Amino acid sequence: MVISEILPFHACKRCAACCKGKVIPLYSPDFRRLSGLEGFSVHTSKLERALTGAHYKMRMAGSRCVFLQGGLCSHYELRPDTCRRHPFIVTENWILVNPACPGIDWNRKNIEGEEHYRKLSSGISDWIDALVGSAGGITSPQTRRVVPRKRGAP
């Protein structure tokens, strides 16, 4: 993930890369939405729980989400919030972007989407703010450090 000062434009390329080889954490709203389905979740490992705050994740079959059928999500309307907000996590203090997503256009700003993604991130927002803040920001070869946004700033 990259900490960004702006929410870049995103247009899904339908490559399904976000459905493969990833941990897709599940939270309470996801279980409410998916309540009629069975066999889609498994327990997270101790490390996954520490990194995501989730006790469950999507079950994978051959490193692919069990909902991925023929390159498309078989339960798209019910998909978890993690999938709905991909490739972003937007909190009051941070905009996190998955730079590996081919649908991101860093040359265009996503003017209308920030509030949408903030709502989708609300269940994990405090946890993400604490995690990123306690680390002094996320820094690694895959990320860049950006000054955090002030609470309530545009």
Backbone as CSV, one residue per row, in Angstrom:
resi,resn,N_x,N_y,N_z,CA_x,CA_y,CA_z,C_x,C_y,C_z
1,MET,0.845,-1.182,0.000,0.000,0.000,0.000,0.888,1.242,0.000
2,VAL,0.381,2.274,-0.625,1.055,3.560,-0.705,0.187,4.577,0.025
3,ILE,0.794,5.415,0.831,0.068,6.507,1.463,0.080,7.662,0.483
4,SER,-1.092,8.167,0.158,-1.214,9.198,-0.864,-1.875,10.451,-0.297
5,GLU,-1.567,11.581,-0.896,-2.218,12.834,-0.505,-3.543,13.016,-1.226
6,ILE,-3.723,12.334,-2.347,-4.962,12.434,-3.121,-5.502,11.036,-3.389
7,LEU,-6.783,10.973,-3.665,-7.394,9.723,-4.108,-7.328,9.727,-5.630
8,PRO,-6.503,8.848,-6.208,-6.393,8.851,-7.667,-7.647,8.266,-8.314
9,PHE,-7.805,8.538,-9.588,-8.917,7.997,-10.353,-8.740,6.484,-10.479
10,HIS,-9.842,5.764,-10.497,-9.789,4.306,-10.652,-10.880,3.849,-11.604
11,ALA,-10.501,3.057,-12.569,-11.443,2.416,-13.480,-11.044,0.942,-13.546
12,CYS,-11.877,0.084,-12.996,-11.569,-1.340,-12.931,-11.325,-1.909,-14.331
13,LYS,-10.251,-2.658,-14.478,-9.893,-3.303,-15.748,-10.433,-4.728,-15.827
14,ARG,-11.110,-5.170,-14.762,-11.678,-6.522,-14.683,-10.632,-7.617,-14.906
15,CYS,-9.441,-7.374,-14.358,-8.352,-8.348,-14.492,-8.425,-9.428,-13.419
16,ALA,-9.179,-9.194,-12.350,-9.359,-10.113,-11.228,-8.069,-10.377,-10.452
17,ALA,-7.045,-9.551,-10.644,-5.801,-9.725,-9.885,-6.052,-9.551,-8.387
18,CYS,-7.032,-8.719,-8.025,-7.338,-8.479,-6.614,-8.027,-9.693,-5.977
19,CYS,-8.428,-10.653,-6.774,-9.121,-11.856,-6.286,-8.181,-13.050,-6.166
20,LYS,-6.912,-12.843,-6.451,-5.948,-13.943,-6.492,-4.764,-13.665,-5.574
21,GLY,-4.369,-14.670,-4.813,-3.161,-14.590,-4.012,-3.165,-13.516,-2.944
22,LYS,-4.315,-13.145,-2.450,-4.425,-12.087,-1.453,-5.212,-12.577,-0.240
23,VAL,-4.997,-11.922,0.874,-5.854,-12.134,2.034,-7.010,-11.157,1.885
24,ILE,-8.228,-11.676,1.884,-9.416,-10.827,1.789,-10.118,-10.911,3.141
25,PRO,-9.786,-9.970,4.049,-10.366,-10.012,5.389,-11.870,-9.782,5.357
26,LEU,-12.548,-10.414,6.299,-13.997,-10.290,6.426,-14.343,-9.654,7.765
27,TYR,-15.300,-8.732,7.731,-15.725,-8.017,8.922,-17.231,-8.200,9.101
28,SER,-17.774,-7.710,10.200,-19.189,-7.905,10.530,-20.153,-7.573,9.392
29,PRO,-20.019,-6.412,8.713,-20.963,-6.122,7.626,-20.920,-7.174,6.512
30,ASP,-19.742,-7.749,6.293,-19.613,-8.783,5.263,-20.415,-10.018,5.636
31,PHE,-20.336,-10.429,6.888,-21.077,-11.617,7.326,-22.581,-11.388,7.279
32,ARG,-23.015,-10.170,7.594,-24.451,-9.868,7.473,-24.894,-9.975,6.018
33,ARG,-24.099,-9.435,5.113,-24.433,-9.441,3.698,-24.384,-10.858,3.112
34,LEU,-23.451,-11.662,3.570,-23.226,-13.001,3.015,-23.905,-14.105,3.823
35,SER,-24.804,-13.745,4.702,-25.388,-14.696,5.656,-26.073,-15.902,5.015
36,GLY,-26.552,-15.806,3.811,-27.226,-16.933,3.166,-26.279,-17.914,2.497
37,LEU,-24.999,-17.619,2.499,-24.016,-18.476,1.835,-23.223,-19.271,2.860
38,GLU,-22.669,-20.394,2.428,-21.875,-21.238,3.328,-20.509,-21.530,2.718
39,GLY,-19.551,-21.808,3.581,-18.243,-22.287,3.155,-17.336,-21.260,2.510
40,PHE,-17.603,-19.983,2.709,-16.783,-18.957,2.068,-15.687,-18.413,2.972
41,SER,-15.728,-18.694,4.280,-14.763,-18.084,5.194,-13.930,-19.119,5.929
42,VAL,-12.739,-18.677,6.334,-11.841,-19.457,7.182,-11.227,-18.493,8.196
43,HIS,-10.689,-19.033,9.276,-10.032,-18.208,10.296,-8.743,-17.608,9.742
44,THR,-8.447,-16.394,10.170,-7.172,-15.775,9.825,-6.088,-16.341,10.744
45,SER,-4.857,-16.264,10.282,-3.722,-16.650,11.116,-3.465,-15.523,12.121
46,LYS,-2.623,-15.778,13.067,-2.279,-14.756,14.072,-1.674,-13.522,13.395
47,LEU,-0.804,-13.725,12.426,-0.186,-12.610,11.705,-1.225,-11.851,10.874
48,GLU,-2.084,-12.578,10.169,-3.134,-11.927,9.370,-4.064,-11.108,10.254
49,ARG,-4.391,-11.638,11.421,-5.253,-10.924,12.366,-4.567,-9.653,12.851
50,ALA,-3.259,-9.729,13.116,-2.514,-8.554,13.559,-2.454,-7.490,12.460
51,LEU,-2.374,-7.917,11.211,-2.266,-6.977,10.093,-3.603,-6.417,9.627
52,THR,-4.686,-7.187,9.797,-5.988,-6.755,9.266,-7.024,-6.458,10.343
53,GLY,-6.821,-6.968,11.536,-7.812,-6.814,12.590,-9.002,-7.750,12.434
54,ALA,-8.975,-8.599,11.418,-10.091,-9.504,11.133,-9.814,-10.899,11.681
55,HIS,-10.855,-11.546,12.147,-10.740,-12.912,12.637,-11.030,-13.941,11.546
56,TYR,-11.603,-13.470,10.438,-11.931,-14.355,9.319,-11.499,-13.718,8.008
57,LYS,-11.317,-14.566,7.010,-10.975,-14.124,5.661,-11.713,-15.007,4.666
58,MET,-11.715,-14.577,3.409,-12.332,-15.382,2.364,-11.519,-16.665,2.172
59,ARG,-12.218,-17.745,1.936,-11.563,-19.008,1.629,-11.029,-18.922,0.206
60,MET,-9.844,-19.422,0.018,-9.222,-19.434,-1.305,-9.164,-20.869,-1.818
61,ALA,-9.298,-21.026,-3.098,-9.172,-22.327,-3.754,-8.096,-22.172,-4.820
62,GLY,-6.949,-22.799,-4.573,-5.846,-22.646,-5.511,-5.392,-21.208,-5.623
63,SER,-5.324,-20.506,-4.528,-4.926,-19.099,-4.394,-5.895,-18.120,-5.072
64,ARG,-7.112,-18.581,-5.351,-8.154,-17.721,-5.930,-9.341,-17.683,-4.986
65,CYS,-9.960,-16.522,-4.864,-11.157,-16.392,-4.036,-12.204,-17.398,-4.514
66,VAL,-12.887,-18.031,-3.576,-13.896,-19.033,-3.948,-15.058,-18.424,-4.721
67,PHE,-15.225,-17.119,-4.675,-16.288,-16.456,-5.444,-15.879,-16.199,-6.898
68,LEU,-14.593,-16.308,-7.210,-14.115,-16.021,-8.561,-14.433,-17.200,-9.483
69,GLN,-15.303,-16.951,-10.429,-15.730,-17.973,-11.383,-15.591,-17.402,-12.798
70,GLY,-14.758,-18.026,-13.619,-14.597,-17.557,-14.992,-14.112,-16.122,-15.094
71,GLY,-13.306,-15.679,-14.158,-12.761,-14.330,-14.179,-13.669,-13.259,-13.602
72,LEU,-14.857,-13.657,-13.125,-15.794,-12.699,-12.531,-16.241,-13.168,-11.160
73,CYS,-16.666,-12.236,-10.329,-17.171,-12.567,-9.003,-18.580,-13.152,-9.128
74,SER,-18.761,-14.353,-8.610,-20.067,-15.015,-8.698,-21.088,-14.433,-7.726
75,HIS,-20.628,-13.620,-6.784,-21.521,-12.968,-5.814,-21.185,-11.486,-5.720
76,TYR,-21.065,-10.855,-6.864,-20.606,-9.466,-6.942,-21.425,-8.523,-6.063
77,GLU,-22.732,-8.648,-6.088,-23.585,-7.751,-5.294,-23.420,-7.977,-3.790
78,LEU,-22.926,-9.138,-3.392,-22.736,-9.469,-1.981,-21.276,-9.380,-1.546
79,ARG,-20.384,-9.036,-2.433,-18.941,-9.085,-2.163,-18.568,-8.329,-0.892
80,PRO,-17.492,-8.756,-0.239,-17.036,-8.112,1.001,-16.623,-6.656,0.789
81,ASP,-16.639,-5.882,1.871,-16.232,-4.476,1.803,-14.792,-4.330,1.322
82,THR,-13.927,-5.276,1.671,-12.545,-5.231,1.199,-12.522,-5.180,-0.322
83,CYS,-13.376,-5.957,-0.962,-13.454,-5.975,-2.425,-14.111,-4.698,-2.950
84,ARG,-15.106,-4.198,-2.251,-15.819,-2.994,-2.677,-14.922,-1.766,-2.660
85,ARG,-13.998,-1.694,-1.727,-13.160,-0.501,-1.634,-11.827,-0.660,-2.382
86,HIS,-11.510,-1.843,-2.842,-10.245,-2.058,-3.557,-10.141,-1.105,-4.739
87,PRO,-9.054,-0.447,-4.949,-7.729,-0.571,-4.347,-7.421,0.482,-3.277
88,PHE,-8.458,0.950,-2.564,-8.266,2.031,-1.603,-8.719,1.658,-0.193
89,ILE,-8.099,2.291,0.793,-8.612,2.384,2.155,-8.508,3.870,2.489
90,VAL,-9.646,4.484,2.801,-9.671,5.919,3.091,-10.214,6.115,4.500
91,THR,-9.377,6.699,5.353,-9.783,7.000,6.724,-9.840,8.520,6.870
92,GLU,-10.090,8.989,8.071,-10.082,10.433,8.315,-8.676,11.013,8.153
93,ASN,-7.652,10.168,8.367,-6.275,10.658,8.355,-5.440,10.198,7.176
94,TRP,-5.846,9.132,6.513,-4.983,8.523,5.504,-5.766,8.121,4.261
95,ILE,-5.087,8.177,3.140,-5.559,7.557,1.907,-4.499,6.530,1.550
96,LEU,-4.882,5.260,1.617,-3.970,4.176,1.260,-4.392,3.635,-0.101
97,VAL,-3.430,3.419,-0.967,-3.689,2.983,-2.331,-2.833,1.760,-2.637
98,ASN,-3.431,0.754,-3.264,-2.677,-0.409,-3.727,-2.147,-0.090,-5.123
99,PRO,-0.859,0.236,-5.234,-0.313,0.679,-6.523,-0.224,-0.437,-7.560
100,ALA,-0.416,-1.685,-7.167,-0.345,-2.799,-8.111,-1.590,-2.888,-8.992
101,CYS,-2.654,-2.202,-8.618,-3.900,-2.266,-9.389,-3.728,-1.533,-10.723
102,PRO,-3.958,-2.226,-11.841,-3.775,-1.584,-13.148,-4.853,-0.564,-13.484
103,GLY,-5.909,-0.482,-12.692,-6.979,0.469,-12.957,-6.736,1.858,-12.400
104,ILE,-5.632,2.057,-11.687,-5.324,3.353,-11.085,-4.716,4.285,-12.116
105,ASP,-5.221,5.510,-12.149,-4.680,6.556,-13.012,-4.208,7.687,-12.107
106,TRP,-2.905,7.736,-11.833,-2.333,8.734,-10.934,-2.396,10.142,-11.521
107,ASN,-2.680,10.265,-12.815,-2.741,11.573,-13.459,-4.101,12.243,-13.301
108,ARG,-5.066,11.506,-12.760,-6.415,12.061,-12.575,-6.828,11.883,-11.122
109,LYS,-7.447,12.902,-10.570,-7.920,12.845,-9.187,-9.360,12.336,-9.166
110,ASN,-9.658,11.469,-8.214,-11.009,10.934,-8.025,-11.751,11.896,-7.102
111,ILE,-12.368,12.895,-7.659,-12.995,13.970,-6.891,-14.207,13.490,-6.102
112,GLU,-15.038,12.662,-6.703,-16.296,12.272,-6.081,-16.204,11.024,-5.200
113,GLY,-15.122,10.285,-5.259,-15.075,8.990,-4.594,-14.584,8.946,-3.168
114,GLU,-13.942,9.990,-2.673,-13.310,9.912,-1.352,-14.308,9.585,-0.246
115,GLU,-15.449,10.225,-0.230,-16.446,9.955,0.814,-16.993,8.531,0.699
116,HIS,-17.194,8.077,-0.518,-17.658,6.698,-0.763,-16.680,5.690,-0.140
117,TYR,-15.395,5.871,-0.415,-14.392,4.948,0.115,-14.205,5.117,1.622
118,ARG,-14.403,6.321,2.124,-14.322,6.538,3.571,-15.422,5.748,4.285
119,LYS,-16.637,5.752,3.719,-17.741,4.983,4.305,-17.442,3.489,4.271
120,LEU,-16.903,3.005,3.152,-16.563,1.583,3.051,-15.441,1.189,4.011
121,SER,-14.610,2.144,4.389,-13.501,1.888,5.300,-13.850,2.162,6.758
122,SER,-15.065,2.641,7.028,-15.406,3.110,8.375,-15.250,2.032,9.437
123,GLY,-15.526,0.797,9.130,-15.418,-0.265,10.123,-13.995,-0.561,10.557
124,ILE,-13.029,-0.202,9.735,-11.625,-0.468,10.060,-10.813,0.818,10.180
125,SER,-11.470,1.957,10.024,-10.797,3.247,9.980,-9.956,3.536,11.231
126,ASP,-10.542,3.390,12.406,-9.798,3.664,13.645,-8.610,2.729,13.787
127,TRP,-8.825,1.468,13.440,-7.753,0.478,13.536,-6.614,0.833,12.574
128,ILE,-6.955,1.215,11.334,-5.937,1.598,10.341,-5.205,2.856,10.789
129,ASP,-5.946,3.862,11.279,-5.308,5.093,11.756,-4.307,4.797,12.867
130,ALA,-4.686,3.924,13.797,-3.780,3.575,14.896,-2.562,2.809,14.377
131,LEU,-2.798,1.872,13.477,-1.703,1.065,12.929,-0.712,1.934,12.163
132,VAL,-1.215,2.753,11.260,-0.344,3.599,10.455,0.317,4.657,11.339
133,GLY,-0.445,5.243,12.241,0.108,6.254,13.130,1.177,5.712,14.055
134,SER,0.973,4.500,14.587,1.952,3.918,15.511,3.244,3.555,14.802
135,ALA,3.155,3.308,13.507,4.350,2.979,12.733,5.007,4.241,12.187
136,GLY,4.407,5.403,12.505,4.933,6.647,11.956,4.689,6.719,10.457
137,GLY,3.673,6.017,10.016,3.404,5.901,8.585,3.935,4.574,8.102
138,ILE,3.418,4.120,7.007,3.878,2.847,6.440,5.070,3.153,5.557
139,THR,6.181,2.517,5.834,7.353,2.709,4.994,7.960,1.365,4.657
140,SER,8.229,1.160,3.403,8.878,-0.046,2.912,9.287,0.239,1.482
141,PRO,10.002,-0.675,0.843,10.359,-0.436,-0.561,9.128,-0.284,-1.461
142,GLN,7.972,-0.815,-1.039,6.763,-0.740,-1.858,5.902,0.482,-1.544
143,THR,6.286,1.298,-0.579,5.458,2.437,-0.202,6.279,3.712,-0.162
144,ARG,5.586,4.811,-0.133,6.266,6.084,0.076,5.556,6.808,1.210
145,ARG,6.289,7.581,1.935,5.748,8.301,3.088,5.215,9.646,2.626
146,VAL,3.997,9.957,3.012,3.376,11.233,2.697,2.869,11.825,4.000
147,VAL,2.924,13.127,4.145,2.446,13.787,5.352,0.972,13.435,5.552
148,PRO,0.577,13.004,6.765,-0.827,12.649,6.994,-1.737,13.861,6.856
149,ARG,-2.939,13.582,6.407,-3.951,14.626,6.297,-4.442,15.012,7.673
150,LYS,-4.808,16.241,7.854,-5.383,16.686,9.123,-6.832,16.272,9.177
151,ARG,-7.281,15.840,10.324,-8.677,15.426,10.512,-9.611,16.546,10.057
152,GLY,-10.539,16.195,9.159,-11.520,17.144,8.671,-11.032,18.015,7.514
153,ALA,-9.748,17.898,7.130,-9.240,18.690,6.019,-9.702,18.096,4.697
154,PRO,-9.916,18.918,3.678,-10.357,18.401,2.376,-9.295,17.595,1.679
